[in-house]
């Protein structure tokens, strides 16, 4: 009897007991707290802090078979598919869908009715309502920032801010959005991002913007609302682009764009109308072929 009691005490010490919220007679869903009681997203959890994670504090979610940490705040209508993991102090609102293989890092917030597909990584970020995040997206990882110290060695700059994704944002497969270093990286409401887009740290993108495939935006860029970047547009660091600008495919923005309109080329210049600029490009290509 003494041995059995000692085993029972040991088992209870390692088995977390979450709050049980009844949704129907005889039926319960696991949750640690309500969304209203959720902790605010403060300083983000660093990689080195994860060494102290206790795997025994993770439990199986009732809807989908994924795993969640006992301190996460998850609405009972959330679907966490098998193979997905929701880490500590996360806040997941109602009707969220988290696909298999997705990792939701510590202290992430996900808004209502957002769908996250397979093999997504979200850390150090907040995601708004009704977003759609496709396969392989990475949000909230460290930005690309380094400096040379007095000994000539390449040193990493601290990346301590977050990434904030607005409402009704769609992010295409294998797109990467870095967390900020001196300000949050921000994607405005209703913006749409294609596959294979790179958004550097500290970038602020306004509302209703469109970023087509293979666009690359360097760090600390500021974009207004209703900006459209066609395929493979590149934007250098610390550039500002006003609202209602459209950039032709393969354009390179090297300086601030201060007036709305259509732009194209390398460096990107204003084209009025855009078809005249296309004619000029075609003529230059023809002359190049005729040259001896």
Residue pairs with C-beta under 8 A, 6 or more apart in sequence:
14 56
15 56
16 56
16 57
16 59
16 70
18 30
18 31
18 32
18 59
18 70
19 31
19 32
19 33
20 28
20 29
20 30
21 28
21 29
21 30
21 31
21 76
22 28
23 29
23 76
29 62
29 63
29 76
30 59
30 61
30 62
30 68
30 74
31 73
31 74
31 75
31 76
32 70
32 71
32 72
32 73
32 74
33 73
34 73
35 73
35 75
35 91
35 93
35 94
37 73
38 73
38 91
38 109
39 73
39 89
39 91
39 107
41 91
41 107
41 108
41 109
41 126
41 162
42 107
43 160
44 106
44 107
44 123
44 124
44 140
44 160
44 161
44 162
44 179
45 88
45 105
45 106
45 107
45 123
45 124
50 106
53 87
53 88
57 69
57 70
57 71
57 88
58 67
58 68
58 69
58 70
58 85
59 67
59 68
59 69
59 70
60 66
60 67
61 67
61 68
61 74
61 78
61 80
61 86
62 76
63 76
63 77
63 78
63 79
63 80
64 79
64 80
64 81
64 82
64 84
64 98
65 80
65 81
65 82
66 80
66 81
66 82
66 83
66 84
66 85
66 86
66 98
66 100
67 80
67 84
67 85
67 86
68 74
68 80
68 85
68 86
68 90
69 86
69 87
69 88
69 89
69 90
70 88
71 88
71 89
72 86
72 87
72 88
72 89
72 90
72 91
72 92
73 89
73 90
73 91
73 92
74 80
74 86
74 90
74 92
75 92
75 93
75 94
75 95
75 96
77 94
77 95
77 96
78 92
78 93
78 94
78 95
78 96
78 97
78 98
79 96
79 97
79 98
80 86
80 98
81 97
81 98
81 99
81 100
81 102
82 100
83 100
83 101
84 98
84 99
84 100
84 101
84 102
84 103
84 104
85 102
85 103
85 104
86 92
86 98
86 104
87 103
87 104
87 105
87 106
87 108
88 106
88 107
89 106
89 107
90 104
90 105
90 106
90 107
90 108
90 109
90 110
91 108
91 109
91 110
92 98
92 104
92 109
92 110
93 110
93 111
93 112
93 113
93 114
93 129
94 112
94 113
95 112
95 113
96 110
96 111
96 112
96 113
96 114
96 115
96 116
97 114
97 115
97 116
98 104
98 110
98 116
99 115
99 116
99 117
99 118
99 119
99 120
99 135
100 118
100 119
101 118
101 119
101 120
102 116
102 117
102 118
102 119
102 120
102 121
102 122
103 120
103 121
103 122
103 123
104 110
104 116
104 122
105 121
105 122
105 123
105 124
105 140
106 123
107 124
108 122
108 123
108 124
108 125
108 126
108 127
108 140
109 125
109 126
109 127
110 116
110 122
110 126
110 127
111 126
111 127
111 128
111 129
111 130
111 131
111 167
112 129
112 130
113 129
113 130
114 127
114 128
114 129
114 130
114 131
114 132
114 133
115 131
115 132
115 133
116 122
116 133
117 133
117 134
117 135
117 137
117 173
118 135
118 136
119 135
119 136
120 133
120 134
120 135
120 136
120 137
120 138
120 139
121 137
121 138
121 139
121 140
121 141
122 133
122 137
122 138
122 139
122 140
123 139
123 140
123 141
123 179
124 140
124 141
124 161
124 162
124 163
124 179
125 139
125 140
125 162
125 163
125 164
125 165
125 177
125 179
126 162
126 163
126 164
126 165
127 133
127 139
127 165
127 169
128 165
128 166
128 167
128 168
128 169
128 189
129 167
129 168
130 167
130 168
131 165
131 167
131 168
131 169
131 170
131 171
132 169
132 170
132 171
133 139
133 170
133 171
134 170
134 171
134 172
134 173
134 175
134 195
135 173
135 174
136 173
136 174
137 171
137 172
137 173
137 174
137 175
137 176
137 177
138 175
138 176
138 177
139 163
139 165
139 171
139 176
139 177
140 162
140 163
140 177
140 178
140 179
141 176
141 178
141 179
142 156
142 159
142 178
142 179
142 201
143 159
143 178
143 179
143 180
143 181
143 185
143 200
143 201
143 202
143 219
144 178
144 200
144 201
144 219
145 156
145 157
145 159
145 181
145 201
145 219
146 154
146 155
146 156
146 157
147 154
147 155
147 157
148 154
148 155
149 155
157 181
158 181
159 178
159 179
159 180
159 181
159 201
160 181
161 179
161 180
161 181
161 182
161 183
161 184
161 185
161 201
161 202
162 179
162 180
162 184
162 185
163 177
163 178
163 179
163 180
163 184
163 185
163 186
163 187
164 184
164 185
164 186
164 187
165 171
165 177
165 187
166 186
166 187
166 188
166 189
166 190
166 191
166 207
167 189
167 190
168 189
168 190
169 187
169 188
169 189
169 190
169 191
169 192
169 193
170 192
170 193
171 177
171 187
171 193
172 193
172 194
172 195
172 196
172 197
172 213
173 195
173 196
174 195
174 196
175 193
175 194
175 195
175 196
175 197
175 198
175 199
176 197
176 198
176 199
177 185
177 187
177 199
178 185
178 199
178 200
178 201
178 203
178 219
179 185
179 201
180 201
180 202
181 201
181 202
181 219
182 202
182 220
183 202
183 204
184 202
185 199
185 200
185 201
185 202
185 203
185 204
186 203
186 204
186 205
187 193
187 199
187 205
188 205
188 206
188 207
188 208
188 209
188 225
189 207
189 208
190 207
190 208
191 205
191 206
191 207
191 208
191 209
191 210
191 211
192 209
192 210
192 211
193 199
193 211
194 211
194 212
194 213
194 214
194 215
194 231
195 213
196 213
196 214
197 211
197 213
197 214
197 215
197 216
197 217
198 215
198 216
198 217
199 205
199 211
199 217
200 217
200 218
200 219
200 220
200 221
200 237
201 219
201 220
202 219
202 220
202 221
203 217
203 219
203 220
203 221
203 222
203 223
204 221
204 222
204 223
205 211
205 217
205 223
205 227
206 223
206 224
206 225
206 226
206 227
206 243
207 225
207 226
208 225
208 226
209 223
209 225
209 226
209 227
209 228
209 229
210 227
210 228
210 229
211 217
211 229
212 228
212 229
212 230
212 231
212 233
212 249
213 231
213 232
214 231
214 232
215 229
215 231
215 232
215 233
215 234
215 235
216 232
216 233
216 234
216 235
217 223
217 229
217 234
217 235
218 234
218 235
218 236
218 237
218 238
218 239
219 237
219 238
220 237
220 238
221 235
221 236
221 237
221 238
221 239
221 240
221 241
222 239
222 240
222 241
223 240
223 241
224 241
224 242
224 243
224 244
224 245
225 243
225 244
226 243
226 244
227 241
227 243
227 244
227 245
227 246
227 247
228 245
228 246
228 247
229 235
229 247
230 246
230 247
230 248
230 249
230 250
230 251
231 249
231 250
232 249
232 250
233 247
233 248
233 249
233 250
233 251
233 252
233 253
234 251
234 252
234 253
235 241
235 252
235 253
236 252
236 253
236 254
239 253
239 254
239 255
239 256
239 257
240 256
240 257
240 258
241 253
241 256
241 257
242 257
242 258
242 259
242 260
243 260
244 260
244 261
245 257
245 260
245 261
245 262
245 263
246 261
246 262
246 263
246 274
247 253
247 262
247 263
247 264
247 268
248 262
248 263
248 264
248 265
248 271
248 274
248 277
248 278
250 266
251 263
251 264
251 265
251 266
251 268
252 265
252 266
252 267
252 268
253 263
253 267
253 268
254 267
254 268
255 267
257 263
257 268
259 270
261 270
261 271
261 272
262 270
262 271
262 272
262 273
262 274
262 277
263 269
263 270
263 271
264 271
264 274
264 277
264 278
265 271
265 277
265 281
271 277
